[in-house]
């Protein structure tokens, strides 16, 4: 499932960190499935990787906002 950055920006930081952990776990499991030959939809790897990047981007934006104040 593709996450939207606008939706992620509305979440509290604790929720974002939880979603980041879930996304990283999903990506790990998908990579494991690919290696063992069980993964059929390789696009899910790309979506999972980009979800991680979106979450990290939002967290980074918040860090920069705090440091600029």
N, C-alpha and C positions, 0 to 999 in steps of 0.2 A: 504494500500500500504506500503510495507516494504521499509524503508529508508536504504541506505547504508552509513556506517561511512565514507568511502572514499569520497563520494559525499558531505556529510555534512561538512567535513573539508575544502572544497573549498568555502563554503559560508561565507559571512561576518557575524559578530556577530549579527547585527540587524536582518538579515534574519533568523538566527538560533533562536533568541528569539521569532520572529514571528511564526516560525514553532513550537516552543515549546508550545506557547499559543494555537495554532490550535490543536496540538496533545492532550493537556490536555483537551481541550473542547470536542474533539472527544471521548476521553476515558470516560469523564463524561456522555456524551450522550449515549454511549454504555452501561455503567453501569445502567443508568436509564432505557434503553430499556430492559435490562436483568431482572431488578426488576419488570417491568410491564408485563413481559412475551412476549414482542414483538421481542426480539432478537433471530434470527434463527442460525446465524453463530457465535458460541462462540469463535472461533479462532480469530476473529477480536479484541476481548478484549486483547488477548495475544500479537497480533501484535502491537496494539496501546500502550500497556504498554512498550513493548520493544523499540518502536520508541522513546518514552519519555526518556528512559534510554540511548539510543544512543546519543540523542541530549545533554542530561546532561553530558554525558561522554566527548563529544567534547568540550563543554563549560568549563568543569573542566580542561581538558588538556590545553586549552588556558590560563586559570587563573594561572596554575602552570608554564607555560612558561613565563608569565609576571612577576611572583614573583621570578623566578630564575634569571632573567636578572638584 
